[in-house]
Each structure stands twice: as structure tokens, then as C-alpha cells.
Amino acid sequence: MISAISPQALQGLDNYIRVAEVEQVVDSNQILVKLSQDKRVFELWVCFAMGNMPLPQVGDRVLVAGENVDGGYIIGHFPAQAVPHQRFSIEQDEASGKTILSVPEGDLDLRSEQGSICLQAAKNIELNSPQFALETAKGEFNIVDASYQGLRLGASIAQTKLFLGKLNTTVGRLIEKAKNVYRQVDNLNQLKAGRMRTLVKGSYHLKSESINQKADKDVRIDGDKINLG
């Protein structure tokens, strides 16, 4: 049974090093361990003194060192279960002059908990992956000259605004579908086509200050009733 800490129970713990078992972990400065002294078992609050290493978990064995009964420091950690460690290497390729950060197994996570991440290069920044995902609440792209090449491009956008000085579009086949289309052209609106066909299910209205229609050959008008004037 674990006994309460008393000066008598802790006699002989001056300048001690003991193997203990972790009972509770609050933070790096408050770790409760259980160790033995003179065939008695008691608890002691100690601090973690192994830098950025992972904190021990309940049930792990640790090596505790201290000067007196007021506490101690964990200077060794023996996990109850094996903790996997990701290995990485930084190499210098003399032939190409590249510095290579390599992670043979697992994922690589670049994270800034309270700051920003900035990537700067005097030349190119290249991303090469079978799949690429970008997720953010707000984004801004400032690119002087951009190009896209691919087999397919899909987009689902709730609202879009485009301000273009000039737009040139060349497609093999164009299919457009919309519930309503409103277009405003301040000056000239010109359409040049080999053939033209307009199919209107309902009424067709055309209004202009003046209309000039000219055909090199026949002009045909067919209707149940034609009103002129």
C-alpha cells in the first residue's frame, strides 16, 4: 500500500537516483511517481528534465534523481510500450547542389502553432504529388503570368466576379446552360458564324432604333399571321 510522505519515510533520499513508476502526469513540472525506499513504497512529485522529448505516460518507468525530499527530476524514460520514432535525414547532393530533406517512412507535417510559414526561393518552387489539396478560409493570388494545362477542370463556386481587360477564348465545342442570362454591351456586339439558328419556345422580342437586314439570296417569312406597320 502506498504510504504518505514523511521525513522519516524519506530518510536516506539525499542525492538519490531511483527507478520509479509514473502514477499521474499533469504537465512537465508535475509528474507523480511511485518509488521504493527501505522496503516502503511512497509517492513523490517530480519534474521532467529531458527537454523536448515526449512526456512519460502513466505506467511508464522513469529514472528519477534528486538532492533531497522536496522533489526530483526525471532524467531517464523507459516507456511501457515502444514509442515509434520517425527518422529523417538531411543530405547534400554534390552533383546538383541540392539539399534534400528525406523522410523514408510516414508523413511529414510542417506546422506553426502560433505564427506563419513563409517559403521563399530565388528561383522556382515546385510541387510534385499524385494528389494536391489546398484548404483555407481566405486566399489571395498575385501572379504576373500564369498558365494551366490539364485533362479536366471542374469548379463549384457560389458567386464569382471577374474584371478582365481582354478575354480571348478558343474552344472546340461550347455548351452553355442557364436559367436566366443578362448581358450588357455598351458599344459593338458582333457575331460571325458559318450558320446560325435560334430556337425560342415562347415569344421572341426584338427592339431597336433601326433595323437593317440584307440577304444575298432569298428571304422567307412564314407564319399564321404577319402584321406589318
RAVENNOR-V697402 format. One record per pair of residues at least 24 apart in sequence whose C-alpha atoms are under 8 Angstrom apart, sorted by sequence separation. I is the first residue (numbers start at 1). J is the second residue. If there is no record, write none. Layout:
# RAVENNOR-V697402
I;J  I;J
This chain:
# RAVENNOR-V697402
47;71  49;73  50;74  46;71  47;72  48;73  49;74  50;75  45;71  46;72  47;73  48;74  49;75  50;76  10;37  28;55  44;71  45;72  46;73  47;74  48;75  9;37  46;74  9;40  25;56  25;57  24;57  25;58  22;56  24;58  22;57  23;58  22;58  23;59  3;40  5;42  21;58  22;59  2;40  3;41  4;42  5;43  21;59  22;60  2;41  3;42  4;43  5;44  21;60  22;61  1;41  2;42  3;43  21;61  22;62  2;43  20;61  21;62  19;61  20;62  19;62  20;63  19;63  20;64  18;63  19;64  17;63  18;64  17;64  18;65  16;64  17;65  16;65  17;66  15;65  16;66  15;66  16;67  14;66  15;67  16;68  13;66  14;67  15;68  13;67  14;68  13;68  14;69  13;69  10;69  7;69
